[in-house]
Amino acid sequence: MSSNQVDLKLLKKFKNELTRFMMLYQFGIDELNTKIDILKQEFQYIHDYSPIEHVKSRIKSPESILKKVQRKNLEFSLPSIKENIKDIAGIRITCSFISDIFEISRMLENQSDIEVIEKKDYINHPKPNGYQSLHLIVKIPVFMSNCIENVYVEVQIRTIGMDFWASLEHKLYYKFENEVPAHLSKELKNAADTVAMLDKKMETLHEEIRKWDSDDDDFESEFNLLQASEGKLNIPRALLESFSKDK
């Protein structure tokens, strides 16, 4: 057998293994996105409000992964990459208020099949340049046809203002190849402080507005949900009273 034939077999095997490897991260994102969507719909239905505004996901390209392997001086093997590079798959959740960030985090952490590996709070402890966000590294099971694979996914949760700032910062660092002029870095930090102040102000307004929600309005809203297309829904008193009993 010639060396070319051996190389061709190795290339085919590498392609198949790499394809499966990358698919696992897509499946991990799909699993987590499904959980996030269920939580969003449940919260919307129960509280008539959703803390989740937008959800985006991405998977690092093979080229980007290999560059990180070289930069971190890791072993060139898929098991090593899987265990040492935990941000191959990423999900970014954008919400309106700071309190939403921690509520979303709490809901995810309470999922029995999600294991939080790492948590970095850049909201209470912003980076020196002003960056704010909540980062989670989670491990989620993916059920394949013949086994269960645990996949790492990075989750970033931030407000709309934080996300806008981070997008601008990324563009600047890319444009200046990580060497942003001092005056722009200063302006960027000032902008981050402004975003933080605005987020806190919006949070205060949000809490104030919620206090004005009257019980009568709540009753009418709930009552309207029980209107059937043919007329009013008659609820047996025994059924209604069963919800007041302690369980």
PyMOL commands that set and color helices and strands:
alter all, ss='L'
color gray80, all
select helices_A, chain A and resi 3-47+62-71+78-84+98-109+160-175+182-211+215-225+237-242
alter helices_A, ss='H'
color red, helices_A
select strands_A, chain A and resi 54-59+89-95+115-121+134-143+148-159+227-228+231-232
alter strands_A, ss='S'
color yellow, strands_A
deselect
rebuild
show_as cartoon
